[in-house]
Amino acid sequence: MFVPQLDRNAREGLQKQIMRQIIAAIASGMLRPNTPLPGIREASIRWGVSRNTVVLVFDNLETEGYLQTRPSRGTFIHPTPPCSTSSVALLGNERGAAAASLGGPSWPGQAFIGDPAQDSGAPDGVFNLGFGSDMPLYRFPAWQKTIERLLLRDNWKRGGEFQPNAGLPFLRSTLARWLHLRHGVAIDPQQIIIITGLQQAHSIIAHALLKTGDSVILEDPCYPGKRQLYEKLGMRVINGAIDRKGLKLADLAPEQARLLCVNPGCHIPTNVTLSQPRRKHIATLAMQDRCLVIEESTRKSHRRVVHRVRL
């Protein structure tokens, strides 16, 4: 029967002492997975602490993934707690002590994603980031409550479906209406893709519209990751110089390039706005199908970026 050794004169509080000793007992194998712990009232009497202290210890350790509450049965050591004898032994004395401390385990080795049911033979020092694995994220009560709420609404009630990769239908429909009212562009919501950032947008463009060896005109200077992406995919990047009127088209031959990327509203980082004559020149190229034109539309006030492909 586990009974913590408490030092009531120590600077460390009783709650933290109990938590640290339970984690250490789990790490050493003294408290094995699925071992039952005493109830709150019994633990309070045996450990010589208040019921509130026991409740807080159990709640915190359940959040950390060390304990598991089973309705009508009690509190148990979690079947797969975040630390084990083998992982702590690999860390050595100093880091092993840290792994058994309240701060949580210091994991050695490498991470991999896989089926936790298949990782029983994984070598020491390797831990699984898959669902239900050693990492306690999915055991957080807050996470579980969120999932339960999602299961009662929207598409989740049909079996946990995820939203379309192109983005939420409502958001895409709203953007389509806004583009029509604001810019007079008749567009179908199916033509809109919600992206997570500039890099993803250019990755989609490069893979869907270009091929190895194509020439791409980018404003110079520009976001470095954009240039690196096209170069890594084997495309030839042509630098487009910027002056006070924006991209200098006179120094380029955009009709010989497969793609022209321009930010007419507010070039970053120069803050230059593309002049009206140069805008018309680029629009003509797009309408004549002489070059694909990607417009990065940025508002100066809050740097919101909308990506549009014009053919």
C-alpha positions as CSV (number, residue, x, y, z in Angstrom):
1,M,0.0,0.0,0.0
2,F,1.5,3.3,-1.1
3,V,1.8,5.9,1.7
4,P,3.8,9.1,1.0
5,Q,6.5,10.1,3.4
6,L,5.7,13.7,4.2
7,D,7.9,16.4,5.7
8,R,5.7,18.9,7.3
9,N,8.6,21.2,8.0
10,A,9.8,21.3,4.4
11,R,9.3,24.4,2.2
12,E,7.7,22.2,-0.4
13,G,3.9,21.9,0.2
14,L,2.2,18.6,1.1
15,Q,0.3,18.5,-2.2
16,K,3.5,18.8,-4.2
17,Q,5.3,16.2,-2.0
18,I,2.5,13.7,-2.6
19,M,2.4,14.3,-6.4
20,R,6.2,14.0,-6.7
21,Q,6.3,10.8,-4.7
22,I,3.4,9.2,-6.7
23,I,5.2,10.1,-10.0
24,A,8.4,8.7,-8.7
25,A,6.7,5.5,-7.6
26,I,5.1,5.1,-11.0
27,A,8.5,5.7,-12.7
28,S,10.3,3.1,-10.5
29,G,7.6,0.5,-11.0
30,M,6.4,0.5,-7.4
31,L,3.0,1.7,-8.6
32,R,2.2,-0.3,-11.7
33,P,-0.4,0.6,-14.4
34,N,-4.0,-0.1,-13.4
35,T,-3.1,-0.2,-9.7
36,P,-6.0,1.2,-7.6
37,L,-5.5,4.1,-5.2
38,P,-7.5,4.6,-2.0
39,G,-10.6,6.7,-2.1
40,I,-10.4,10.4,-1.2
41,R,-11.6,9.8,2.4
42,E,-9.4,6.8,3.0
43,A,-6.4,8.5,1.5
44,S,-7.0,11.6,3.6
45,I,-7.0,9.5,6.8
46,R,-4.0,7.3,5.9
47,W,-1.8,10.1,4.5
48,G,-2.8,12.5,7.3
49,V,-3.9,15.4,5.0
50,S,-7.1,17.1,4.2
51,R,-9.6,15.8,1.7
52,N,-9.1,18.9,-0.4
53,T,-5.4,18.1,-0.7
54,V,-6.2,14.6,-1.9
55,V,-8.7,15.9,-4.4
56,L,-6.2,18.4,-5.9
57,V,-3.5,15.7,-6.1
58,F,-5.8,13.3,-7.9
59,D,-7.1,16.0,-10.3
60,N,-3.6,17.3,-11.2
61,L,-2.2,13.9,-11.7
62,E,-5.1,12.9,-13.9
63,T,-4.6,16.0,-16.0
64,E,-0.9,15.0,-16.3
65,G,-1.9,11.6,-17.5
66,Y,-0.6,9.6,-14.5
67,L,-4.0,8.7,-13.0
68,Q,-7.3,7.6,-14.4
69,T,-10.8,8.0,-12.8
70,R,-13.1,5.1,-13.5
71,P,-16.8,5.9,-12.7
72,S,-18.2,4.0,-9.8
73,R,-14.8,2.2,-9.4
74,G,-12.3,4.7,-8.1
75,T,-9.0,6.1,-9.1
76,F,-6.3,4.0,-10.7
77,I,-2.8,4.4,-12.1
78,H,-3.2,5.1,-15.8
79,P,-2.7,2.0,-18.1
80,T,0.1,4.0,-20.0
81,P,1.5,6.6,-17.7
82,P,3.9,9.2,-19.2
83,C,7.0,7.7,-17.5
84,S,8.3,4.1,-17.2
85,T,11.1,2.3,-15.5
86,S,13.0,1.9,-18.8
87,S,12.7,5.5,-19.9
88,V,13.8,6.9,-16.6
89,A,16.8,4.4,-16.3
90,L,18.0,5.7,-19.7
91,L,18.2,9.2,-18.5
92,G,20.8,8.6,-15.8
93,N,20.6,9.8,-12.2
94,E,20.3,13.5,-12.7
95,R,17.8,13.5,-15.5
96,G,16.1,10.5,-14.1
97,A,15.4,12.5,-11.0
98,A,14.0,15.3,-13.1
99,A,11.8,12.8,-14.9
100,A,10.3,11.8,-11.6
101,S,9.8,15.4,-10.5
102,L,6.6,17.4,-10.7
103,G,7.8,19.1,-13.9
104,G,7.2,15.9,-15.9
105,P,9.4,13.5,-17.8
106,S,12.4,14.5,-19.9
107,W,12.1,12.2,-22.8
108,P,15.2,10.7,-24.4
109,G,15.6,9.3,-27.9
110,Q,13.4,9.9,-30.9
111,A,9.7,10.4,-31.6
112,F,7.6,8.5,-34.2
113,I,4.0,8.5,-35.2
114,G,2.3,5.1,-35.3
115,D,-0.2,2.8,-33.9
116,P,0.2,2.5,-30.1
117,A,-1.1,-1.1,-30.3
118,Q,1.9,-1.9,-32.5
119,D,4.6,-0.2,-30.6
120,S,5.1,-2.7,-27.7
121,G,8.3,-3.8,-29.4
122,A,9.7,-0.3,-29.9
123,P,13.3,0.1,-28.7
124,D,14.0,1.9,-25.4
125,G,14.4,5.7,-25.9
126,V,11.7,5.8,-28.6
127,F,8.2,7.0,-27.8
128,N,5.0,7.2,-29.7
129,L,3.2,10.4,-30.6
130,G,0.1,8.6,-31.9
131,F,-3.3,8.7,-30.3
132,G,-3.4,7.0,-26.9
133,S,0.4,6.9,-26.7
134,D,2.8,8.0,-24.0
135,M,2.1,11.7,-24.5
136,P,-0.8,12.7,-22.2
137,L,-2.4,15.4,-24.4
138,Y,-5.5,13.3,-25.2
139,R,-6.0,12.6,-21.5
140,F,-6.6,16.2,-20.5
141,P,-10.1,16.6,-19.0
142,A,-10.5,19.8,-20.9
143,W,-9.6,18.1,-24.2
144,Q,-12.1,15.3,-23.5
145,K,-14.9,17.8,-22.7
146,T,-14.1,19.7,-25.9
147,I,-14.4,16.5,-28.0
148,E,-17.7,15.6,-26.3
149,R,-19.1,19.0,-27.2
150,L,-18.0,18.7,-30.8
151,L,-19.6,15.3,-31.0
152,L,-23.0,16.9,-30.2
153,R,-22.8,19.5,-33.0
154,D,-22.1,20.1,-36.7
155,N,-20.5,17.2,-38.7
156,W,-19.0,15.6,-35.6
157,K,-22.3,14.0,-34.7
158,R,-22.1,11.9,-37.8
159,G,-19.0,10.1,-36.5
160,G,-16.3,12.6,-36.0
161,E,-15.8,13.9,-39.5
162,F,-13.2,16.6,-40.1
163,Q,-14.0,19.7,-42.1
164,P,-13.1,19.9,-45.8
165,N,-9.4,20.6,-46.5
166,A,-10.4,23.6,-48.6
167,G,-11.9,25.4,-45.6
168,L,-15.3,25.8,-43.9
169,P,-18.1,26.0,-46.5
170,F,-19.7,29.0,-44.7
171,L,-16.4,30.9,-44.7
172,R,-15.8,30.2,-48.4
173,S,-19.4,31.3,-49.3
174,T,-19.0,34.5,-47.2
175,L,-15.7,35.3,-49.0
176,A,-17.2,34.7,-52.4
177,R,-20.0,37.2,-51.7
178,W,-17.5,39.7,-50.4
179,L,-15.4,39.4,-53.5
180,H,-18.5,39.9,-55.6
181,L,-19.7,43.0,-53.7
182,R,-16.3,44.5,-53.2
183,H,-14.5,43.8,-56.5
184,G,-17.3,42.8,-58.8
185,V,-15.8,39.3,-59.3
186,A,-18.3,36.6,-59.9
187,I,-16.8,33.6,-58.1
188,D,-18.1,30.3,-56.9
189,P,-17.3,29.2,-53.3
190,Q,-15.7,26.0,-54.8
191,Q,-13.0,28.2,-56.3
192,I,-11.9,29.4,-52.9
193,I,-9.3,27.6,-50.8
194,I,-8.7,28.7,-47.2
195,I,-5.0,28.5,-46.5
196,T,-2.9,28.5,-43.3
197,G,-0.3,30.9,-44.6
198,L,1.7,32.3,-47.5
199,Q,4.0,29.2,-47.7
200,Q,1.1,26.8,-48.1
201,A,-0.4,29.0,-50.8
202,H,2.8,28.9,-52.9
203,S,3.2,25.2,-52.3
204,I,-0.3,24.6,-53.7
205,I,0.4,26.9,-56.7
206,A,3.8,25.3,-57.5
207,H,2.5,21.7,-57.3
208,A,-0.8,22.3,-59.1
209,L,0.2,24.8,-61.9
210,L,3.9,24.5,-62.5
211,K,6.5,22.0,-63.4
212,T,10.3,21.6,-63.1
213,G,12.2,24.1,-65.2
214,D,9.4,26.7,-65.3
215,S,10.4,30.4,-64.8
216,V,8.9,32.2,-61.9
217,I,9.1,36.0,-61.4
218,L,9.3,37.1,-57.8
219,E,9.5,40.6,-56.4
220,D,13.0,41.3,-55.0
221,P,13.1,41.6,-52.0
222,C,10.4,39.1,-51.0
223,Y,9.7,36.5,-48.3
224,P,12.7,34.2,-48.4
225,G,10.7,31.0,-47.9
226,K,8.8,31.7,-51.1
227,R,12.0,31.8,-53.1
228,Q,13.4,28.7,-51.5
229,L,10.3,26.7,-52.2
230,Y,10.3,27.4,-55.9
231,E,14.1,26.8,-56.2
232,K,13.8,23.5,-54.3
233,L,11.1,22.3,-56.7
234,G,13.5,22.9,-59.6
235,M,12.0,26.1,-60.9
236,R,14.0,29.1,-62.2
237,V,13.5,32.2,-60.1
238,I,13.8,35.6,-61.8
239,N,14.2,38.6,-59.5
240,G,11.9,41.5,-60.2
241,A,13.4,44.8,-58.9
242,I,11.2,47.2,-57.0
243,D,11.2,51.0,-57.4
244,R,8.9,53.7,-56.2
245,K,6.2,52.6,-58.5
246,G,6.4,48.9,-57.6
247,L,7.6,46.0,-59.8
248,K,9.8,47.2,-62.7
249,L,8.2,45.4,-65.6
250,A,10.4,47.1,-68.2
251,D,13.4,45.1,-67.0
252,L,11.5,41.8,-67.3
253,A,9.9,39.6,-70.0
254,P,6.9,38.3,-68.1
255,E,5.4,36.7,-71.2
256,Q,8.3,34.3,-71.2
257,A,7.8,33.3,-67.6
258,R,5.2,30.7,-66.5
259,L,4.3,32.6,-63.3
260,L,4.4,36.2,-62.1
261,C,3.9,36.9,-58.4
262,V,3.1,40.5,-57.4
263,N,1.8,42.3,-54.3
264,P,0.2,45.5,-55.8
265,G,-1.4,46.9,-52.7
266,C,1.5,47.0,-50.3
267,H,4.8,45.4,-51.1
268,I,6.6,43.9,-48.1
269,P,9.0,45.1,-46.8
270,T,9.3,48.3,-49.0
271,N,5.6,49.4,-48.4
272,V,5.4,50.4,-52.1
273,T,2.1,50.4,-54.0
274,L,2.1,49.3,-57.6
275,S,1.3,52.1,-60.1
276,Q,-1.9,52.1,-62.2
277,P,-0.1,51.7,-65.6
278,R,1.8,48.7,-64.3
279,R,-1.3,47.1,-62.9
280,K,-3.0,47.4,-66.3
281,H,0.1,45.9,-68.0
282,I,-0.1,42.9,-65.6
283,A,-3.8,42.5,-66.1
284,T,-3.4,42.4,-69.8
285,L,-0.8,39.6,-69.5
286,A,-3.3,37.6,-67.4
287,M,-6.2,38.2,-69.7
288,Q,-4.2,37.1,-72.7
289,D,-3.1,33.9,-71.0
290,R,0.5,34.9,-71.7
291,C,1.5,34.4,-68.0
292,L,-0.1,33.1,-64.8
293,V,-0.4,36.0,-62.4
294,I,-0.6,35.5,-58.6
295,E,-1.7,38.5,-56.6
296,E,-0.9,38.7,-53.0
297,S,-3.4,41.3,-51.8
298,T,-2.2,42.8,-48.5
299,R,-3.9,45.5,-46.5
300,K,-1.5,47.9,-44.8
301,S,-3.5,48.2,-41.6
302,H,-3.5,44.5,-40.6
303,R,-1.5,42.6,-43.2
304,R,-4.3,40.3,-44.2
305,V,-3.3,38.3,-47.3
306,V,-5.7,37.0,-49.9
307,H,-4.2,34.9,-52.7
308,R,-5.9,34.9,-56.1
309,V,-4.8,33.1,-59.3
310,R,-5.7,35.0,-62.4
311,L,-5.5,33.2,-65.8
